[in-house]
Amino acid sequence: MKIKPEELEDNGYILLDSLGHQELVPFIQTYIKKSTKYSITYYLCNFFVFILAGYAFMEGFDKPSYNIENRLTHFCYGLGIAFVLLPIHEYIHVLAYKSQGATNTSYSANIKKFYFMALADKFVANKKEFEIIALSPFVIITSILSILLCLVNATWTLTIIGILLAHTSMCSGDFGLLSFFEFYKNKEPVTYDDVENGISYFYQKVE
């Protein structure tokens, strides 16, 4: 949106909610449990990958060549690689922010609470813009992994599935924030980050 935070009230917006970045986890837990299209999509994607992993583990179980240790090893490779992808995930967020017009971008992380954030200081984003920002890493990384899943041999299938399972699970923050926007969609919510004070603000349109 081509509007500055200090101009929101003059343009018919009032404060809807605020999120201290240290309180991100309980905020996400609240809205990922709401019945919205984004929370449902998140759980369905996780369920699908979990079933896929189960199938990959059990395939060929009755054959003499079946080796559970080898499959577990490659699956764990995937879980480890997913953590390596975290900086790429956040970088895609930043690129998505820039594609929507943000200029002052940065990163934040809390290792203890295990969350990572891409931020755009004082950039006001509406629901449509935020959907692009939040979904870009999930769509891009999932698409690439799905293509690789069709190309790798059976030995590395569980590695790709392990990456998919871990990465999809770690997208809870993105889907939780999207669920917030969807839950309040009738209020036409917008948001911006105050990086200096570690707060994200959400405003609603006054009818």
Secondary structure, 3 states (H helix, E strand, C coil): CCCCHHHCHHHCEEEEEEEEHHHHHHHHHHHHCCCCHHHHHHHHHHHHHHHHHHHHHHCCCCCCCCCHHHHHHHHHHHHHHHHHCHHHHHHHHHHHHHHCCCCCEEEEEECCCCEEEEEEECCCEEHHHHHHHHHHHHHHHHHHHHHHHHHCCHHHHHHHHHHHHHHHHCCHHHHHHHHHHHHCHHHCCEEEEECCCCEEEEEEECC
